[in-house]
Amino acid sequence: MFKKNIPSIFFFFLFLVANAQCGDYSRLLTTGLSKIQFFDDLHGIAYGYNTLIKTADGGDSWEFIDLPIVPMNSSELLKVEVIDEDNAVIAAYKTLFKTDDKGQSWYPIPLEIQSLELTSVSFINNQTGFILGKSNDEEIHLFTTSDGANTWSELTTDINNISESIISLIDMKFVNESIGFIWIGGTIYKTIDGGYNWQQIENPNSPSSILKKIELLENGQLLASFHNGQLSYFYMSSDLGVSWEIMPELSYDMNDEIYATSSYFDVFENKILVIGQTTGSKGLIVYDFENGVIENTFNIQAFFSEFNDVCVINENTIYIVNKYGLGSDMTLGREIYKTIDGGNNWERFDALSLMGDSTQTKLLSKSNDKYVFFNYGGSLASGPKFSIYTSDNNGVTWKEKVSQIESGNLLNVMQNYICYITFSETFEGILHESFDFGDTWAETTFAFPTFSNTPINSLSQFEQLGQNTLIRKMSGEGTISSDKGETWTYINLPDAIEDSGLANIEVKSLDEIYVWGVNDLGDMINFDFYLYKSVDLGQTWVQIVDLPNVGVGNAIFGDEEALISVGNNIYYKLDLSSNSYSQITFIHPMNETYVIPENLLILSDDIWVLLTNSIYISNDDGQTWNQKNCSVCDPQTLKAIINSEGKIILSSKKGIERLEPYVPSIPVLIGNTTVYLDSEENYYVAYDGYADAEWELVSGGNIGNTNTEAQYITVNWTEPGDHDIKVKHINDCGESDYAILTVTVLNELSIDDLSKSDVIVSPNPFSDEVNITLENLDGKSEVKIVSLAGQVVFEKVYDDSSEIIIKNLNKLSSGVYLLIIENDDSSYVKKIVKR
C-alpha cells in the first residue's frame, strides 16, 4: 500500500563527457579533514568541510566519495554518525545520506521539509536516531527515526520558543530515547521527554565556553568537553547531566605539565584518549576514567598544533587528524597520523600546508591521477617558506616531499619527474630533480646568465621545457639553456621592438619562439603592434602580425593558437601552425575592452578560461561564456590547467579545486501513496546541488506549486484510481532515468463495500490510544497506522474485529496519519490526527 522508491544501494557516478564544464561538480583537493571514523579495522571515512573520503584497507589507500552538494561558503557541511559496523548517516548541507555497506556507497534520504540546512545527527542505537536542521526562517526542526534512518518524522518541539539566537554552530547529542542535549556555542538545552520539551541548563564551565562534545560512557556516566578559545576543560556527570564535576586530571591548571588542549576525544574500553600537552610538547594522553589516573602519554612531532580528532580502532591502532584553519574555513593545512603500536611510533600519511600571509600556490601536473603543487608562504615573523606536495591517488591524500625551505620555484612535472630551482649560498642556481615522484632528489648547480640586462632577483623568472632546457624570461629579454644551465644563449629581439622595453617572449620549444611588443612610446597612446617567430633561437625572425595604430597590445598563447588583444574591443586569433591571423568577435564577460594576459588561459582549442573572482569558460573562442563559481577563486593567485581527461583544475592560495562533469543519478522519491480524492499532498526528492528536478504527473490530478529547487511538488488529486508521479534529475551533462511512484486515490467515504458507517474511530484527534469499533464485520482484520511519508508506525492483524484498542501511541510525532483497515476484500482509510 505505502512505499518509498529507495534502492538498497544507491551509487553516485561521475560520467566522463567531452565538455569538461558540464555539470561543474566542484571537487576540493586540499580540504582540511577534521574528523575520522571507522566501522571496523579496515573500513573507515575521513571528512571535513564538504569532502568525504573512504578506505577499505585500514587506511593504506583512500578514495573520494561523491556527494552532490553545492556549498560556496566556509561552513562545515558534513556531520557524520557511524551507527554500527555497517551503517552510517551523513547530514550534508540540505541532504541526508546513508550507507549500509561500511561507507563504500551512499544514497540520499529525502525529508518532508523544504530548504532545511542539516546541522547535526545523533543515534542512540542502530535503529533510533535524531537529526537537527535549520530552515531559511531560522527555525530549528528536529526529526526522529525508529528504523535505522530509512524513514523520518518531525517532532513537535518547543526549542524555538526558548532559544534566543539561532546560528550555524548548532549541535546535538541524545544519550537515550528520552534525554538529549542541544547547544549553540556555550548555550545548552536539555530534554527529558525525547525532544518535545527543552529547558536551558547551566553551562558547568562558563557561559563563554563552547560545548564541543558529549559522550555516554559504558559505565553510564556522561563525559563533556568545553573550550574557551584557548584551553579545554572536561566534566563528568553521574546523573545524565543534572550535575557535573570537573576532571582535574585533563583540565588545565597553571601548575600542570600534562593537560588536554583539544576538546575532541575518543573512548576505548575504560580509557579516554585526547590530545594535550605532554611534558613540553604536544601528544596523546591516555586517561583511565575508572581509576582516575593518566595511564600514559605519547609525543607527536606535528607541524600544526590544532588537533581536531582522535579515533581509536583497537589498543594498537589509533588515528589523529590535525587541521589548521580559521574557524570552519576550508583549510590552511592538515595532517593525518596513524600508529599501529599503541602510540609509540606515528606515521604521517597525509599532509599539506597553505599557510602564509602572501601564499603562492601552483599546480603543474596534468596526469590523470598524479598531482604536484608547491606552496610558498609563511608568517611575517618567520618569513615565507617553500614546500612541495604530491598526490598519487587523484588528489585524495598528499605527501610533503620538500619541507619548509627558504625559497624555491617548482619548474616542471612529467609523470614521475619533478624539478624545482633554488638559490645556492653563493647566489648560483640549483636544479633539484626527482625521477621517482619526489622520494629522492639529485642536485645540479649552474651559473646564472651573466649577459642579462636585468639582475636575477626572483626564481619565478625561470621556466623549464622537458628535462634539459631552462628559460629565463623578463620583460624585454630572454635567455635559454639547453644543457641545464651550463651554457646560455641570449635571445636577440627583432629590431622593430628591441628598444621598446615592452617586449614579451613565449618559448614553445627551441625551434619555436615568439616575441611581441610595440615600437612607439612617443605619445603613450598609439602603438604599432608586432609579433615575430624564430626557429633558430632568435638568430632570425619572421614577422607574423603587424597591427598599426593600436591602443595597447598583448598575446595569450595556447598550444595551437593565440589571442591578440589590442584594446577597444579589438581581438585577433592567431593560428600557430599556419602563422595566419584574423579578427574575431570576442565578448569580454566583464565588459572590459582589453584582456589582461594573466587572466586568460587557452587550455585547449575549445576551452578558454577567464580567471577573476569567479571563472568564465568559453567553448567558442570567447563569443559566449559560462560563469562558474569556485571555492578557491582568488584574482591575485588563481591559476588553471587542464588534464588529459579534459577536466579543469584550479589552484590558488586558497587551495586546489577540480571541476568534473556530473551526470545526475535517479532521484529518490517519497510521498503518500494512498490518498483521498480532492486531497492535496506533497511529494519529495532529496536535494541535488548540481541538477534540477523535472516532474511529471501522468494522470489523476494537477501539480500545484513547486519550490525553486524543485525538491518537492504539491499535487491536487482529482480522479480516483492508480496514478503515477514521475521525476528525474537533469543538468547540462545529461539526465537520469525517471523515479516513479504509484499513488492510489480513494473516494473520500469508502473503498469497495466497507462504508464509513461500519467504522467508528475515537478519539480523533488522539494522544495515547485509538479505539476502533467495527460493525457488521466477521473474521480477521489488518489494521495499520501510516504517516503521510509512507512510514508504517503500527501494524497488527486482529482475529476479533469488533472492538480494537491501539495503545502506547504517545511517542508518535504530532501530525496527520492514515488509519487503514483491510477485511477480506474490503478496506477502509481514514485520516486521524495525533495531538
C-alpha positions in Angstrom: 0.0 0.0 0.0 2.5 2.6 1.1 6.0 2.6 -0.3 9.1 4.6 -0.9 11.2 4.3 -4.0 14.5 3.9 -2.2 17.0 1.3 -3.6 19.0 -0.8 -1.2 22.3 0.5 -2.6 22.5 3.8 -4.4 25.7 5.0 -6.2 26.8 8.4 -7.4 28.7 8.2 -10.6 30.7 10.9 -12.4 30.5 10.0 -16.1 33.2 11.4 -18.4 31.9 13.5 -21.2 33.6 15.7 -23.8 32.7 19.0 -22.3 34.5 19.4 -19.0 32.4 22.3 -17.9 29.1 20.5 -18.0 27.7 19.9 -14.5 30.7 21.7 -12.9 31.0 19.3 -10.0 33.3 21.0 -7.6 36.0 18.7 -6.1 38.2 20.3 -3.5 41.5 18.5 -3.4 43.0 20.3 -0.4 40.2 20.4 2.1 41.0 20.2 5.8 39.9 16.8 7.0 38.7 17.5 10.6 37.1 14.1 11.6 37.9 10.4 11.1 35.7 7.4 12.0 35.9 3.7 11.4 33.3 0.9 11.1 35.8 -1.9 11.8 39.6 -2.4 11.5 39.6 -1.9 7.7 36.6 0.3 6.7 36.6 4.0 7.6 35.9 7.5 6.5 37.5 10.9 7.0 35.8 14.2 6.3 35.7 17.9 6.6 34.1 20.9 5.0 32.3 19.3 2.0 34.8 16.5 1.4 34.4 12.8 2.3 37.0 10.1 1.6 36.9 6.3 2.3 39.2 3.4 2.9 38.7 -0.3 2.8 42.1 -1.4 3.8 42.8 0.2 7.1 44.0 3.5 5.8 46.6 2.2 3.3 44.6 3.7 0.4 41.8 6.2 0.1 39.1 7.3 -2.4 36.8 10.2 -2.8 33.0 9.8 -2.1 30.8 11.9 -4.3 28.1 13.9 -2.7 26.1 16.3 -4.9 26.0 19.3 -2.6 27.0 22.9 -3.7 28.4 24.9 -0.8 30.1 28.2 -1.8 30.8 29.3 1.8 33.1 28.4 4.6 30.7 26.3 6.6 31.5 22.8 7.8 28.9 20.9 5.9 29.3 17.3 6.9 28.0 15.8 10.2 28.6 12.1 10.3 27.3 9.4 12.7 28.6 5.8 12.5 25.6 3.8 13.7 27.1 0.3 13.8 29.6 -1.8 11.9 27.8 -1.4 8.6 25.6 1.7 8.8 26.3 5.4 9.0 24.4 8.6 8.3 25.7 12.0 6.9 23.9 15.3 7.4 25.3 17.1 4.4 24.0 20.6 3.9 20.4 20.1 2.7 20.6 16.3 2.1 20.7 13.3 4.4 22.8 10.3 3.1 23.0 6.8 4.4 25.4 3.9 3.9 24.7 0.2 4.7 28.0 -1.2 3.3 30.6 0.3 5.6 30.8 3.6 3.8 31.6 2.3 0.4 28.4 3.7 -1.2 25.8 6.2 -0.1 22.2 7.0 -1.0 20.1 10.1 -0.2 17.0 10.1 2.0 14.5 12.9 1.4 12.9 14.8 4.3 9.5 16.3 4.3 10.5 19.9 4.8 11.8 22.4 2.4 15.2 24.2 2.3 16.4 22.7 5.6 20.1 23.0 6.3 21.1 20.0 8.4 23.4 20.7 11.3 23.7 17.6 13.4 22.8 13.9 13.7 22.7 11.6 16.7 21.9 7.9 17.2 21.4 6.1 20.4 21.4 2.6 18.8 21.3 1.1 15.3 17.5 1.9 14.9 16.7 5.1 16.9 18.2 8.4 15.9 17.6 12.2 15.6 18.6 14.8 13.1 18.6 18.6 13.6 18.2 21.2 11.0 17.7 24.9 10.4 15.2 26.4 7.9 15.5 29.6 6.0 13.4 31.4 8.6 16.0 30.4 11.3 13.6 27.9 12.8 15.0 24.7 14.4 13.5 21.4 13.2 14.0 18.0 14.9 13.3 14.7 13.2 13.4 11.2 14.6 13.7 7.7 13.1 13.0 4.3 14.6 14.0 2.1 11.6 17.7 2.9 11.2 17.4 6.2 9.3 15.2 4.8 6.4 12.2 7.0 7.3 11.9 10.1 9.4 9.1 12.0 11.2 9.3 15.5 12.6 8.8 16.1 16.3 6.8 19.0 17.6 9.3 20.8 19.8 9.4 24.0 21.8 13.1 24.7 21.3 12.3 27.7 19.1 10.3 29.3 21.9 13.1 29.3 24.4 16.3 29.7 22.3 17.4 33.4 21.9 19.5 33.1 18.8 20.0 30.5 16.1 23.4 30.4 14.4 25.0 27.8 12.2 27.1 26.4 15.1 24.3 24.3 16.5 24.9 20.7 17.6 23.0 17.9 19.3 23.6 14.7 21.3 20.9 12.2 22.5 22.1 9.7 25.1 18.9 7.6 25.2 15.4 7.8 23.9 14.4 10.5 26.4 17.5 12.6 27.3 19.2 14.8 24.8 21.2 18.0 24.5 21.2 20.8 22.0 23.8 23.5 22.2 24.5 26.7 20.4 28.0 27.7 21.4 28.0 27.8 25.2 24.2 27.9 25.5 22.9 24.4 26.4 19.4 23.0 26.3 18.2 19.6 27.6 15.2 17.4 27.0 14.0 14.6 29.2 10.9 13.6 27.1 12.5 12.6 23.8 12.8 16.1 22.3 9.3 17.5 22.7 10.2 20.0 25.5 13.5 21.7 26.2 15.0 23.7 29.1 18.1 25.7 29.2 20.6 24.4 31.7 23.7 25.9 33.3 27.0 25.7 31.5 29.2 23.9 34.1 32.3 25.7 32.8 31.3 29.2 31.9 28.7 30.8 29.6 31.6 31.8 27.2 33.0 28.3 26.9 31.7 26.4 23.9 30.5 22.8 24.5 32.3 20.6 21.9 31.3 17.0 22.6 29.2 14.9 24.9 29.7 11.1 25.1 27.9 8.4 27.1 30.4 6.0 28.7 29.9 2.3 29.2 29.6 2.9 33.0 26.6 5.2 32.4 28.4 8.4 33.0 28.4 11.4 30.7 31.7 13.0 29.5 31.6 16.5 28.2 34.4 18.7 26.8 34.4 22.5 26.6 36.7 25.1 25.0 37.0 28.8 25.9 39.0 29.8 22.9 42.4 28.9 24.3 42.1 25.9 26.7 39.9 22.8 27.1 38.1 21.6 30.1 36.5 18.2 30.8 33.5 17.4 33.0 31.8 14.2 34.1 28.2 13.6 35.1 26.9 10.6 37.0 23.2 11.6 36.8 22.8 12.1 33.0 23.5 15.8 33.0 21.8 17.0 36.2 25.1 17.9 37.8 28.7 18.0 36.6 32.1 17.7 38.2 35.3 18.9 36.6 38.0 16.4 35.7 41.2 18.0 37.1 43.5 15.3 35.5 42.6 16.5 32.0 41.5 20.2 32.5 44.1 22.9 32.5 45.7 24.2 35.7 48.6 26.6 35.7 50.7 24.1 37.7 50.1 21.2 35.5 52.6 19.8 33.0 50.1 17.4 31.4 46.6 18.6 30.4 44.2 18.3 27.4 44.5 21.0 24.8 42.0 19.6 22.3 38.3 19.3 23.1 37.8 16.2 20.8 38.4 12.8 22.3 37.6 9.1 21.8 36.8 6.4 24.3 38.1 2.8 24.2 37.2 0.3 26.9 37.8 2.3 30.1 40.2 4.8 28.6 39.7 8.4 27.3 42.2 9.4 24.6 42.7 13.1 24.0 45.4 15.4 22.5 47.2 17.6 25.0 50.3 18.9 26.5 52.7 16.1 27.4 55.6 17.4 29.4 56.8 20.1 27.0 55.3 19.0 23.7 52.0 18.1 22.1 51.0 14.4 22.2 48.4 11.9 23.1 47.1 11.5 26.6 45.6 8.1 27.7 43.3 8.6 30.8 41.9 5.7 32.8 38.5 7.1 33.9 37.6 4.2 36.2 40.7 4.7 38.3 41.0 8.4 37.7 44.6 8.4 36.6 46.6 9.3 33.5 47.9 5.9 32.2 50.3 7.1 29.5 51.4 9.9 27.2 52.9 9.8 23.7 54.6 12.7 22.0 53.7 13.6 18.4 56.0 15.8 16.3 53.3 17.5 14.3 53.7 20.6 12.2 50.4 22.1 13.2 49.2 22.5 16.8 45.4 22.4 16.2 44.5 18.7 16.6 40.9 18.0 15.6 40.0 14.4 16.2 41.2 11.1 17.7 39.8 7.7 16.5 40.7 4.5 18.3 40.4 1.3 16.3 41.9 -1.1 18.8 44.5 -1.0 21.5 47.3 -0.7 18.9 45.7 1.3 16.0 44.9 5.0 16.5 44.3 7.8 14.1 44.8 11.5 14.8 43.5 14.3 12.5 45.4 17.6 12.7 43.9 20.6 10.8 45.0 24.2 10.8 42.4 26.7 9.7 40.4 29.8 10.6 37.3 28.7 12.3 35.4 26.4 9.9 37.4 27.6 6.9 38.2 25.1 4.2 41.8 24.7 5.4 45.2 26.3 5.8 46.8 22.9 6.4 46.1 19.4 7.5 47.8 16.2 8.7 46.6 12.7 9.5 48.7 10.4 11.7 48.4 6.7 12.3 50.0 4.4 14.9 49.9 0.6 14.9 51.8 0.1 18.1 49.6 1.9 20.6 51.2 5.3 20.2 54.9 4.7 20.4 55.5 5.4 16.7 53.5 7.5 14.3 53.3 7.6 10.5 52.1 10.8 8.8 50.3 9.5 5.7 48.6 12.8 4.7 50.0 16.3 4.9 49.7 19.7 3.2 50.0 23.4 4.1 48.6 26.5 2.6 49.7 28.8 5.4 51.1 32.3 4.8 50.3 36.0 4.7 51.4 36.1 1.0 50.9 32.5 0.0 51.6 31.4 -3.6 50.3 28.0 -4.8 50.9 26.5 -8.2 49.8 23.2 -9.6 51.7 21.7 -12.5 50.9 18.1 -13.1 48.5 17.2 -15.8 48.4 13.5 -15.5 45.1 11.8 -14.5 45.9 10.6 -11.1 49.2 12.3 -10.0 49.3 15.9 -8.8 52.2 18.1 -7.6 51.9 21.6 -6.2 54.1 24.0 -4.3 53.3 26.4 -1.6 55.4 29.5 -0.9 54.2 31.4 2.1 54.6 32.0 5.8 54.1 34.4 8.6 55.6 37.9 8.8 57.7 36.8 11.7 59.2 33.6 10.2 59.3 34.7 6.6 58.0 32.7 3.6 58.8 29.1 3.2 58.8 26.8 0.2 57.3 23.3 0.2 56.3 20.7 -2.4 53.4 18.3 -2.0 52.5 15.3 -4.2 49.4 13.0 -4.5 49.4 9.7 -6.4 45.8 8.9 -5.8 43.9 11.6 -7.7 44.3 14.3 -5.0 42.7 12.3 -2.2 45.7 12.4 0.1 49.0 14.3 -0.1 52.6 13.8 1.0 55.2 16.5 1.7 58.3 15.9 -0.5 60.1 19.2 0.1 59.6 20.8 3.5 59.8 24.4 4.5 63.0 25.6 2.8 63.8 29.3 2.4 63.0 29.8 -1.3 62.2 27.9 -4.4 60.1 27.6 -7.6 58.5 24.5 -9.0 59.5 24.3 -12.7 58.2 21.1 -14.2 56.3 17.9 -13.6 56.2 15.0 -16.1 54.8 11.7 -14.8 57.4 10.8 -12.1 59.8 13.6 -12.9 59.7 16.7 -10.7 62.1 19.6 -10.9 62.4 22.8 -8.8 65.0 25.5 -8.5 66.6 27.2 -5.5 69.4 29.7 -4.8 72.8 28.5 -3.6 74.7 30.2 -0.8 76.9 31.8 -3.5 73.9 33.0 -5.3 74.0 30.4 -8.1 71.2 28.3 -9.3 70.5 24.8 -8.1 68.3 22.4 -10.0 66.7 19.7 -7.9 65.4 16.8 -9.9 63.5 13.7 -8.8 62.7 10.8 -11.1 60.7 8.8 -8.5 57.9 11.4 -7.8 59.8 13.2 -5.0 61.1 10.3 -3.0 64.8 11.1 -3.8 66.5 14.2 -5.3 69.6 15.0 -7.4 71.1 18.5 -7.4 72.8 20.3 -10.3 74.4 23.7 -9.6 74.6 26.2 -12.5 75.7 29.8 -13.1 73.0 32.3 -14.0 73.4 34.0 -17.4 75.9 36.9 -17.0 75.0 38.9 -20.1 71.4 39.6 -18.9 70.4 43.3 -18.7 68.3 42.6 -15.6 69.7 41.1 -12.4 68.4 37.7 -11.1 66.2 38.7 -8.2 63.4 36.1 -8.4 63.3 32.4 -9.1 59.9 32.9 -10.7 61.7 34.2 -13.8 62.7 30.7 -14.7 60.8 28.0 -16.7 61.7 24.6 -17.9 61.0 22.7 -21.1 61.5 18.9 -20.9 64.3 17.9 -18.6 67.2 19.9 -20.1 66.0 23.2 -21.3 65.9 26.2 -18.9 64.4 29.6 -19.9 64.7 32.8 -18.1 62.1 35.4 -19.1 61.8 39.1 -18.3 60.0 41.9 -20.0 62.1 42.8 -23.0 64.6 39.9 -22.9 65.1 36.2 -22.6 67.9 33.6 -22.3 67.8 29.9 -23.0 70.0 27.0 -21.9 69.6 23.5 -23.5 72.1 21.9 -21.0 70.6 22.6 -17.6 72.3 25.9 -17.2 75.9 25.0 -18.3 75.7 27.4 -21.3 73.2 30.2 -22.1 72.0 31.8 -25.3 70.7 35.3 -25.3 67.6 35.8 -27.4 68.2 38.8 -29.7 64.9 40.7 -30.3 63.8 41.9 -33.7 65.0 45.5 -34.5 61.4 46.8 -34.6 60.8 46.2 -30.9 64.3 45.7 -29.4 64.4 49.1 -27.8 60.7 49.4 -26.8 61.1 47.8 -23.3 57.7 46.3 -23.8 58.6 43.0 -25.5 57.3 39.7 -24.3 58.5 36.2 -25.1 56.8 32.8 -25.4 59.1 29.7 -25.9 57.2 26.7 -27.2 60.4 24.8 -28.0 64.0 25.5 -29.1 62.8 25.9 -32.6 59.5 27.8 -31.9 60.0 31.1 -30.1 57.6 34.1 -30.3 58.2 37.7 -29.3 55.8 40.5 -29.4 55.6 44.1 -28.4 55.3 47.7 -29.7 57.7 50.1 -31.3 56.4 53.5 -30.4 56.4 55.1 -27.0 56.1 58.6 -28.2 52.6 59.7 -27.2 51.8 56.7 -24.9 48.5 56.4 -26.8 49.1 54.9 -30.2 51.4 52.0 -30.9 52.3 49.7 -33.7 52.0 46.1 -32.5 54.3 43.4 -33.9 54.6 39.6 -33.4 57.6 37.6 -34.6 58.5 33.9 -34.8 62.0 32.4 -34.7 63.1 28.8 -35.4 66.8 29.3 -34.6 67.0 30.7 -31.1 66.4 34.3 -32.2 69.1 34.5 -34.8 66.5 35.3 -37.4 62.9 36.4 -37.1 59.8 36.2 -39.3 57.1 38.8 -38.8 53.7 37.2 -38.4 51.5 40.1 -37.1 51.6 43.8 -38.0 48.8 45.9 -36.4 49.5 49.7 -36.7 48.0 52.4 -34.6 46.6 50.4 -31.7 46.0 51.4 -28.2 47.7 48.5 -26.5 48.9 45.1 -27.4 49.4 41.7 -25.9 49.2 38.0 -26.8 47.9 35.0 -24.9 49.2 31.6 -26.1 47.7 28.2 -26.1 49.2 25.1 -27.6 48.0 25.6 -31.1 46.5 29.2 -31.1 46.9 32.6 -29.6 44.6 35.5 -28.8 45.8 39.0 -29.6 44.2 41.8 -27.7 44.9 45.4 -28.8 42.2 47.3 -26.8 38.9 49.0 -27.8 37.3 45.5 -28.0 39.5 44.5 -31.0 40.8 40.9 -31.0 42.6 38.6 -33.3 43.0 34.9 -33.4 46.4 33.5 -34.4 46.8 30.0 -35.9 50.3 28.9 -34.8 50.5 26.1 -37.4 49.8 28.3 -40.4 51.1 31.7 -38.9 47.8 33.3 -40.1 45.6 35.5 -38.1 42.1 37.1 -38.4 39.9 39.4 -36.4 37.3 37.6 -34.3 34.3 38.6 -32.2 35.4 38.3 -28.6 33.0 39.4 -25.9 34.6 40.0 -22.5 32.2 38.7 -19.8 33.2 41.5 -17.5 32.6 44.2 -20.2 36.3 45.1 -20.4 37.7 46.4 -23.7 41.0 44.5 -23.2 42.2 41.2 -21.8 44.8 41.1 -19.1 47.2 38.2 -20.2 47.4 36.8 -16.7 43.7 36.4 -16.5 43.0 34.4 -19.7 44.1 30.8 -20.2 43.7 29.0 -23.5 43.7 25.5 -22.2 42.8 23.8 -25.4 41.3 24.6 -28.9 37.8 24.7 -27.5 38.3 25.6 -23.8 39.2 29.2 -22.9 39.1 30.2 -19.2 39.0 33.7 -17.8 40.0 34.0 -14.2 38.5 36.6 -11.9 36.7 36.3 -8.5 34.8 33.5 -10.3 35.7 31.7 -13.5 34.3 32.1 -17.0 34.5 29.3 -19.6 34.1 29.6 -23.3 33.9 26.9 -26.0 33.6 29.2 -29.0 36.7 31.5 -28.9 35.2 33.9 -26.4 31.9 34.7 -28.1 29.8 33.2 -25.3 30.8 32.5 -21.7 29.5 30.3 -18.9 30.2 31.6 -15.4 31.2 29.1 -12.8 31.6 29.7 -9.1 34.6 28.3 -7.4 35.7 27.9 -3.8 39.4 28.7 -4.4 38.9 31.7 -6.7 41.4 34.5 -5.9 42.1 37.2 -8.5 45.7 37.6 -7.5 46.8 34.0 -7.3 44.3 31.9 -9.3 45.8 29.6 -12.0 44.3 26.8 -14.1 45.4 23.8 -16.1 43.5 21.1 -18.0 44.4 17.4 -17.6 44.3 14.7 -20.3 40.7 13.9 -19.4 39.6 17.5 -20.1 39.0 18.4 -16.5 39.8 21.9 -15.4 41.9 22.2 -12.3 42.2 25.5 -10.4 44.8 26.4 -7.9 45.3 29.5 -5.7 46.5 30.4 -2.2 43.1 29.1 -1.1 43.7 25.6 -2.3 43.2 23.3 -5.3 39.8 22.5 -6.9 38.9 20.2 -9.8 35.8 20.8 -12.0 34.3 17.5 -13.1 31.4 16.5 -15.3 28.4 15.2 -13.3 25.6 13.3 -14.8 22.8 13.1 -12.1 21.5 9.7 -10.8 17.9 8.7 -10.5 16.4 10.6 -7.6 14.7 9.0 -4.5 11.0 9.9 -4.5 8.8 9.7 -1.4 5.3 10.7 -0.5 1.9 9.3 0.5 0.9 6.5 -1.9 -2.7 6.2 -0.6 -4.7 9.4 -0.6 -8.2 10.8 -0.7 -10.0 12.2 -3.6 -9.7 16.1 -3.6 -6.8 15.9 -1.2 -3.6 18.0 -1.5 -0.4 16.1 -1.0 3.4 16.9 -1.2 6.0 14.6 -2.8 9.7 15.0 -2.2 13.1 14.2 -3.7 16.5 14.7 -2.0 18.4 17.9 -2.8 20.9 17.7 -5.6 23.1 20.8 -5.9 24.2 20.0 -9.4 20.9 19.1 -11.0 17.3 20.3 -11.3 14.3 18.0 -10.7 11.9 17.7 -13.6 8.4 16.4 -12.5 5.6 14.8 -14.5 2.1 13.8 -13.3 0.7 11.3 -15.8 -2.9 11.4 -14.7 -5.2 11.8 -11.7 -4.7 15.4 -10.8 -2.7 18.6 -11.3 0.6 19.9 -9.9 0.3 23.0 -7.8 3.3 24.9 -6.6 6.9 23.7 -6.8 9.7 25.2 -4.8 12.6 26.9 -6.5 14.9 24.0 -6.1 12.2 21.6 -7.2 12.7 19.4 -4.2 9.0 18.8 -3.9 5.7 19.3 -5.6 2.2 19.7 -4.4 -0.5 17.6 -6.1 -4.2 18.2 -6.1 -5.8 14.7 -6.6 -9.0 14.9 -8.7 -9.5 11.4 -10.1 -9.8 8.1 -8.2 -7.6 5.1 -9.2 -3.9 4.4 -9.6 -1.8 7.2 -10.9 2.0 7.7 -11.5 4.2 10.6 -10.4 7.5 10.7 -12.3 10.6 12.8 -11.6 14.1 12.8 -13.0 17.3 14.9 -12.3 18.6 16.9 -15.2 21.6 19.2 -15.9 23.7 20.2 -18.9 25.6 16.9 -18.8 22.6 14.7 -19.2 19.7 13.4 -17.2 18.8 10.4 -15.0 16.1 7.8 -15.5 12.7 8.6 -14.0 11.8 7.6 -10.5 8.2 6.5 -10.5 5.8 6.5 -7.5 2.3 4.9 -8.0 -0.4 6.7 -5.9 -3.8 5.2 -5.2 -6.5 7.8 -5.0 -9.5 6.7 -2.9 -13.1 8.0 -2.7 -13.4 10.0 0.5 -16.0 7.8 2.2 -15.4 4.3 1.1 -13.3 1.8 -0.7 -15.1 -1.3 -2.0 -18.1 -2.2 0.2 -16.8 -1.1 3.6 -18.7 2.2 4.3 -17.9 4.9 6.8 -20.9 3.8 8.9 -19.3 0.4 9.5 -16.3 2.0 11.3 -16.2 4.2 14.5 -12.9 5.7 15.5 -12.4 7.7 18.7 -10.9 9.8 19.9 -9.8 11.8 16.9 -7.6 13.7 17.5 -5.9 11.3 19.8 -3.0 11.4 22.3 -2.1 7.9 23.5 -4.7 5.4 22.2 -7.2 4.9 19.5 -10.5 2.9 19.9 -11.9 1.3 16.8 -15.4 -0.3 16.6 -16.1 -2.4 13.5 -19.8 -3.2 12.8 -21.2 -5.9 10.5 -17.7 -7.5 10.0 -16.6 -11.0 10.7 -13.2 -12.7 10.5 -9.7 -11.2 10.6 -8.9 -7.6 10.0 -5.5 -6.0 9.4 -5.0 -2.5 10.9 -2.2 -0.1 10.0 -1.4 3.4 11.0 0.8 5.1 8.4 2.4 8.5 8.3 1.9 10.7 5.3 5.5 9.9 4.3 4.5 6.3 3.9 6.1 5.0 7.1 4.1 2.2 8.8 4.2 3.2 12.5 1.7 0.5 13.6 0.6 -2.8 12.0 -1.3 -5.8 13.5 -3.8 -8.5 12.5 -6.8 -8.9 14.8 -8.9 -12.2 14.9 -11.8 -10.5 16.7 -12.5 -7.4 14.7 -15.5 -5.9 16.6 -13.6 -3.9 19.2 -10.0 -2.8 18.8 -7.9 -0.7 21.1 -4.5 0.6 20.0 -2.4 1.8 22.9 1.0 3.4 23.6 0.8 5.9 20.7 2.2 8.8 22.8 5.6 8.6 21.2 4.3 9.3 17.7 5.1 12.7 16.4 2.2 15.2 16.2 0.5 15.4 12.8 -1.8 13.6 10.4 -1.8 9.9 9.9 -3.8 7.4 7.8 -5.7 4.6 9.6 -6.0 1.7 7.1 -8.3 -1.3 7.8 -8.5 -4.3 5.5 -11.0 -7.1 5.9 -11.2 -9.8 3.2 -11.9 -7.9 0.0 -13.0 -4.7 1.8 -10.8 -1.8 3.0 -11.2 1.5 4.8 -9.0 4.6 5.0 -9.5 7.5 7.5 -7.4 10.4 8.4 -6.5 10.6 12.1 -4.6 13.3 14.0 -2.0 12.9 16.7 -2.1 15.8 19.2 
